[in-house]
Amino acid sequence: MIARYGASPEPGRRYTLRPGVYAILPRDGALLVTHQQEPWPEFQLPGGGIDAGEQPLTALHREVYEETGWHIARPRRLGAFRRFAYMPEYDLWAEKLCIIYTALPVRPRGAPTEPGHSAHWMAPELAMELLGNPGDRDFVARCMR
């Protein structure tokens, strides 16, 4: 059974399954996270949706690069969780299947290419307070034990 975080699905509402990959990126005692400005300001684990026909690890590398400007190595799957949310940028009610990995950030290649995103290094304890959803916070807490 996959854990659910956040609000329960609303009865009668149709949700579209939206699988995505997200990364916990530790280096030198800090975590690399992304800050998304729109649709509301929020710190997040770098990652996002898996495109049709795309493999999860390919999506993970692409999303981390787009949102942080960094290349990663040695991704390892930690687990997954679900959350039900409205995604205003897509006008979509989604059942998000969030697959969480840990990986090593190995090389910065420039600024994030995803509009409205910025990369930030922070202490894991601060990330556990600032990340925008409880599933991300829980996985960081488990990973950093």
Secondary structure, DSSP 8 states (H G I E B T S, - for coil): --EE-SS---TT---EEEEEEEEE-EETTEEEEEEE-SSS-EEE-SEEE--TT--HHHHHHHHHHHHHSEEEEEEEEEEEEEEEEEETTTTEEEEEEEEEEEEEEEEE-SS-SSTTEEEEEE-HHHHHHHBSSHHHHHHHHHHT-
